[in-house]
Each structure stands twice: as C-alpha cells, then as structure tokens.
Amino acid sequence: MNLFDIIGPVMIGPSSSHTAGAVRIGLVARKLLCERPVKAEIGLHGSFAMTGAGHGTDRAIVAGLLGIQQDDARIPQSLELAKKAGLEIEIHAVHIPNAHPNSTRLKLTGEHGRKLEMTASSLGGGRILVSSIDGITANFSGNENTLIVHANHDRPGCVAMVTSLLGQHDINIANMQLYRHSKGGNAVMILECDNKIPQDLIDQLSKIERFPKVTYLNKE
C-alpha cells in the first residue's frame, strides 16, 4: 500500500472509483488500441450501471478515451467533446458474469480500423484491473510497461520467440502471464516490463505470422 491508496488520486470528482478510476480505464483502453478511437461501445456493469450517471462514470470513461487525464476540468464536457472529435459513442447496461461491481466492457474501433475489446474494473482510489482482452482472460493494472502478444495457435516456441526478442532489446520482464482458450487454440501473453516497449520491437513481433495482434502500453 502507498500514500495514494489512502488519500486517493488528484482528480475531478465526485468519486475515485466511479470517476477517476473510470477515466483511467478509458486512458488504458486508448493506449491499448494504439490509435485514435472513432467508435466506442461502452457497457456498464453493476454499480457502474446503477449509479454511474450520478457519478459521471459514462463521461469519465469517454474522457479517458479522448486522452483526458483524471484531474482535467473538461471531464464533465467529454460527451460534447467526443462529438466534436468524431468519436461515435453507444452506452448501455450489461451483465458481466463474476465481475467486480464497478466494471465496464469496452468495444473500440480506431481510425485505421484497429479493434479492441476490453473488460476492466475500478477498484477504488483510482486503481483499475484489466480482466479481459479481446475475449481472453487477463490480469494487469496498466501501471507498468505492458506488452500483449496474441498467438493464433498455442504451440511450442511462442513464448521463447517473444522473450528472446525482449532480451535482444535489453528489456527486463517483471511479470509474465499466459492464457489460452484451449489446448492448441488462441492464446495471449501478457508481459509487464521494467523498460519501455520500443516501436521497433512491436514492428518485429507484428511481422511474425503466428502473432496476429500485438498490443502495448508504456507508462507516462
């Protein structure tokens, strides 16, 4: 636990979980999309759906998708700003089985056609947890430099290829998670790293046929 877990983040209120955390979810989703979003379907679950309107959760998520930070006074005007920016928005209630009460499922389309589906929860104090990426289980906070590599077949050698390239770029792995739909099926590697993820590494991984999608985010 650190000081921010006690006093909360510097933010535009009213709630660290329903507002600041929601902005954070939008910001992380924008980074993972890797391009400007032009369409966003926002599904609100649990407490986000029931009390989100009063806390401005919908506007907070949209603000994050626009790249607006948690302490920016423009958060309450984010829906109007989205319209000016050409971001098409659909907001509705959803039920996400076994999800934290403060959860959302985002389906995004970027200006160059890139797509992202992400489920995330706001845990309080502005902290978040991403629990699903493109339909595959995940478990990361977005607070670290994070590399996400999708494999179209779970087979020997995939992990070694990724870790070898990270080693060549002198990038140290702090935490690694592996998930898959089924044996031999689609899989995903999530690697939290001590160093920033360089674009040339992303370009190298993207050229490998067995990795149909490579996503990343770097800390500010």
LINZILIN-V840691 format. One record per helix or strand of 2 or more residues. SS is the DSSP state (H for helix, E for strand). FROM is the first residue (numbers start at 1). LEN is the number of residues. If there is no record, write none. Layout:
# LINZILIN-V840691
ss=SS from=FROM len=LEN
ss=SS from=FROM len=LEN
This chain:
# LINZILIN-V840691
ss=H from=3 len=5
ss=H from=16 len=18
ss=E from=37 len=10
ss=H from=47 len=9
ss=H from=57 len=9
ss=H from=75 len=11
ss=E from=88 len=6
ss=E from=102 len=9
ss=E from=115 len=10
ss=E from=127 len=7
ss=E from=136 len=5
ss=E from=145 len=7
ss=H from=158 len=11
ss=E from=173 len=8
ss=E from=187 len=7
ss=H from=199 len=8
ss=E from=213 len=5
